[in-house]
Amino acid sequence: MRILVVSSPLAGHLSPLLPVIGALVDAGDEVVVVSGPAAEPLVERTGATFQRAGNDSDVWFARLKERTRGEPGDGIAPERINHYFVPRLFAEIATADMIDDVARVGGELAPDLVLFESLAFAGPLVADLLDVPGVHHLFGPVLPHEIFVLASDAVSPIWRSFRRDVPEYAGVYRDLTVTICPPSLESLTVPSGDAVSVRPVPRRERAAARGVRPLVYVTLGTFFNGNTSVFRTILDGLVGQPVDVIVTVGGDQDPSALQPVANNVTIERFVAQAELLPRCSVIVHHGGAGTTFGALAHGVPQVIVPQGADNFDNAAMCERAGMALVLRPDAFSSTTVADSVSFLLNEPRFAEVARRTANEIAVMLDPAAVATRVHEYRR
C-alpha cells in the first residue's frame, strides 16, 4: 500500500505515531510523512520518506502572536488551553500553512489511505480530496469533543476553498481512529467511526535491575525543555534526598546550563526512556504525551508539573487514576517537589496502581497488529 502520513512538526504529536509507521514500513508499504522541517530526523529513524509541508511550529506561534495584543493564551485557565489553541493555532494557522504542500504530495503519491495525528487537520481534508480513508492516530487521551467542534468551524473556510463542506469534528473521526490510552484511564469515547487500540510503547521484555538507592528521572520533554528555572526548582527540591537523579535536557539544550548540581545528580542531553524508565522509582516531568505514556507502560509513579498544551489533561488523567501527584503552577516549588517525591517513594499504593496500568498496556495490540488492521481498512 501507499500511505500518506500527516503530522505537526512537534515531537509530542509525531512520536506516538512512529511505532505504527515503522510497522507499516516493515510490512513493505510505501510510507511518506509530510510535516515541518523539525520532524525530518524523527521520520528518518523509521525508514519512511520525509517530505516538507509548511513551516515549523515557531512560525505558527509567531503568526498567532501577530493577531493578539498580548501573549497568546495568557491568563487562560488550564482546562481551556486546548479550547483556545486547537482552533486558532492548529486548525486555522497550521492547516493553512500545510495544506498546499500536503495536497501536492498526496496528488503525487496517490495513497491508498491517509494517516494523521489528532491536530494535523490537513490530513482529513486531503483524505477527502483524494477520496481515500483517513486513519486518525491519537497522541493522548480523547480530547473533549467540543474542541473538535470549534476546530471544525475554524477549518470550514479552508475546506470551502476546495469546494468541500467540512464534516463533523473536522473530519477527524470520520473513518478509523487509533487510540493509545488504556481503557481504565480513558474518560471519553471516540464519537464516530471505527476504533482500534495500540500499545503506546514497546512491551517490556524483562525487568531491569534497580540500584541500591531509588532513581528519580527528571525531564521536560522537547518543547518546554528550555525552561531552566523549572529544572532548577525541581533539582533544588531533590538536594539532600536519599535518591539518585538523572536529568535529560534534550539534544537542543546545554547540560552545563544547570550546573552546579548536587553529587547525586547526572545531567544528559538524551537517554532512551525504554532503557531508563524500568530502573526508575519516580519520574518528575511536564506531562507530555510521550513521557506520560512511557511512564505508564513501565509502571512508574509520577510527579507532574504541567507547563501547557495537553500537559494538564495528561496530568489530570494520571491523578484521577491514583498514580501521580500533580503540582500545578500555583503549587509548584522546590518544597512541594521534595514532599511529593518523598511521598511517592514511601506510599506503595501509587506504585501498585502504576503497575496495574502497565499490565493493562502490555496486553494492548502491538503496532504490527494495528498495521494489519490499517491494511484492512478500505472503503
N, C-alpha and C positions, 0 to 999 in steps of 0.2 A: 504494500500500500504506500501511497504518497500522503504524508501528513504534514500539515502546516501548524506550527505552534506559535501562539501569540502571547507575549508576556511583557509586563512593565520591566524596565531595567533595574529592578530592585531585588537584591538577593533574597529577601524575605518572601517575595512573591514568586520568584522563579525556582528557588531551591526545592520547594516541596514537589515540583513537577519533575525534577531531574530523574528520580528513580523510574518513573513510568516512561520518560523519554528514553532513558538508557535501555529499558526493556524493549521498547519499540525498535530501537536501533539494532539490538541483539537479535530481534526476530527477522531482520532483513528489510525493514521498512526504510524508505527514503524520508528522512525527517529533516525539515527545515524550520529553524527557530528564528522568528523575527522579533527584534527588540531594540532598545537603545544600545549605544556602544559599550556601556558598562557591563552588559550581560555577556559579551563575547567570551571572556575567559571561562565562565561557568558552562557555557554551551559546549566549548571545545572539549571539555572533560568527558562528555557523553558520547562523542563520535558523531553527533548531529552537525548539520551545516548551519552556520550563522549568517543571517542577512540583517542589515541595519534597517530599522524602521523608526524614523523620527530621532528625537534627542533624548538625553538622559534626564532624570527627574529634577536635577537642579535647574534646568531650563524651564520646566513646568512650574516649579515653585516661584521662580523669578517672574514668570508671566502672571501667575495668580497675585503676587505681591503688587504688581503694577495696577491691579484692579482695586486694591484696598488702600485705605488711608493708613491703616496700621498693619501690624504683622498678621498674616492670615491665620485665622483660628484663635487669635489671642483672646483669652477670657472665656472660652467656651468650656462648658462642663465636660469632663471626660467621657460621659456616656453619649455626648453629642458630637464628638470629634469625627466619627465616620459619617454622620449625617451631614457634616459641613464639607469635609474634604472629598468624599467619594463623588458626589455630583459635580462639584466645582473643579477639582483638580484632575481626577481620573476620567470622568465622563466627558466633560466639556473640553478641557485643555489637552489632556493626553490623547484622547481619541482623535481630535482634530489634528494633532501633531503626527500621529502614527498612521492614520487610515490610508493615505495615498500610497505610502510605501508598502503597507500590508496588502492592499488591493493589487498593487503591481506584482509583488512576489507571488501572491496567490494565483493571479492570472497566468503567470509563467509556469508555476508548478502544477496547476490543475489538480489540487489534492483531492483525496477521497473523503477526508474529513478535516475539521479544524479543531485543534485542542487549545484551550486558552485558560488562563488563571482568572480569578474572580473579578478583578478590576481592570482587565485588559478588554475594554468594551469594543475595540476594533475587531476582536475575534468573532463574536456572534454576528456582527454586521457583515464581515467578509464571508462567513459561512452562508449567510442568507443570499449574498450576491452570487456566490458560486453554486448555490443550491445543493450544499452538502451538509451532513450532520455537524453539529457543534458539540464538542465534549468539554464540559466545564470542570476544571480541577480546582478544588478549594485549597487555600493555604492556611486555613484555620477553621474554627467552628463556623457554622452557618450564621451569616450576619442577619440582623433584623431585616425583615422583608421590606419594611418601609424605605430602607436605604436604597434598594434597587428600584422602588417606585420613583423616588427622586431622581435616580440616575437615568431612568427611562425617559423622564421629562427632559433631562439635560441633553441626552444624545438624540432626541427626536429631530432637531433641525439637521443634524448630520445625516441621519437616515433619510430624511426628506430630500436632502441634496442629491441622493442616489435614487430618488423616486421610490422610496420604500417607506412603509409605515412601521414605526418601531413596535415590536411585540411587547407583551407583558414582561416586566422585570428586565427590560433592555435586551431581551433575547437570551439572557444568561442561562435560564433554567428550561429552555425550550426542548432540549433533547436529553443528553446523558450528563449526569453530574457525578464526579469522583470525589467522595468525601474522605477525610483523613482523621476525623475525630472519633475516638472510641464511643460507642453508643451511650455508655453510662455518663459521659461528660457533655454530650450534645443536648442542648435545651430546645433547639428548633429543628424542624424537618424541612427537607427540600420541598418547595411549594408546588412544583410541577415537573413533569418529565420523569425519566428513569434515574436510578441512583445505584452506585456500587461503591464499596469502601475499599481503600488500600491502606496497608500498613505504612505509616509515615516515614519510618526509618528501617534500615535492615534489621532482621532478627538477631538478637544477641546469641551467639553460639555457645558461649561459656562465660561463667562469672569471672571477673577479673579480681586478682588479689588486691586487698586493701592494705595500706600501711598501718603502722602502729598507731599513729595519730590520725584523726579524721581529716579528710581532704575536702577543702571548700574551693569550688570553681567560681570565678567571677568573670562575667562578660557583659558587654553592652551591644553585642551583635556587630553589624556592619553599617548601620545607619546613624545610631546615636553614640558610636564609639569615640567620637571626637570630643565628648563632654568630659574633660579631665576632672572637673570639680566633682562630678558624680562618682567617678572612680576613686578619687581621693577620700570622699566621705565614707565610702564603703571600706576602703583599706584602713582608714583611721578607726573604724569600728571593730576591725579584726586584730588590731595591735594588742598583744598580750594574751590573745585567746590561745588555748591549747590545741591549735589546728595548724595544718599546712595549707597554704593558699597558692593556687595557680590562677593568674590573670591573663586573659588574651585580649589584646587591644585592636587586632585586625591588621591586615597587611598594609593599610594606608596610614597607620599611626606609628609613632616612635615610642618604644617602650621606655626610653630614658626620660620621657616627659613626666613619668610618675615617680621617678627617683627623687629622694631616697625612700626606700621601703624597709620594713622590718625584715629580720633574718628568716622568718618563716614564709616569706612571700617570693614567688617566682613569677616574672613577667615575660610573656612570649607574644609574638605577633599572632601566631596561629598554632593551635594544636587540634588534631582531628577529634571531634567530640565523641565519635564512636569508640575511640581508644581511651579518652579521658573520663567520660561520664560513668562507666562501670566501676571506676575506682573512687567515685565521689560519695561523700556522705550528705552534702548540701550544695546547692548551686544558688548563687546570688546573681540575678540578671534582670533585664529590662522587660521581658515578656514578649519578645519577638517570637514569631511562629516557629522558626527552625529550632531555636533554643528550647522553647517550651515543650514542643513535641519530642525533641530529643531527650529531655529530662523525664518526660512522662514514660517514654519507651524503656528507659533504663531504671525506672523506679526511684528517682532521686527527689527527695523533698526540696521545696523551692522557697527562696525569699525573692519576691518580685518587686522591683522598683520601677513601675511603668513610666515611660517617657512620652508616649504619644501613639498615634496611629492605632493599630489593633492591640497594642500592649495592654490597655485597660480591659479589653474584652477577654484576652487570654488569661490575665491575672484573675479576673472575677470567676472565670470558669474553674481554675485550679483552686481558688479559695473556697468556692462552693463545695467542691469535691472533698475538701479537707486534707489536701496535700501541700498547701502553700500558705505562707503568710505574705500579705501584700502591704507594702509601705508606699502609700500614695504620696504625692508631693508635700502635702501638709503634715505628714507624719514621718518624713524621711530625714534621718540624722544618723551620725555615727553611733549614737547611743541606741537608737532603735534597731540599727543593723546588728550591733553586738547582741542585744537582747533577743532578737529574732533568730539569729544563727544558734545561739546557746539553747534557746527553747526547742528548736527543731532537733538538735543533737541529743536532747535529753527527754524528748516526748515521743515514744515509739509509735504512737498511733498515726503520725504523719507518714512515717516510712512504711507502715503497714498498708495504708491506703494507696501510696505510690506504687508499692509492689503489686497490689491487685490490679491497678490500672495498667502496669507494664505487662502483666499476664494477659489482660484483655487485648492489648495491642498486638501481642505476639501471635495471636491466632487470627488476626485480620488477614485478608488476602495479600499475597505478595505482588510486587509490580508486574511480574511476568503473567500472573493470572489476570490482572486487570488489563494488561496489554491484549490478551486474548479476548477479553470482553469488549475492548475497544474495536478490535478487528471485526467482531460480530455485529457491531452497531452500524448498520447501514439502513438507509431509507428504502 
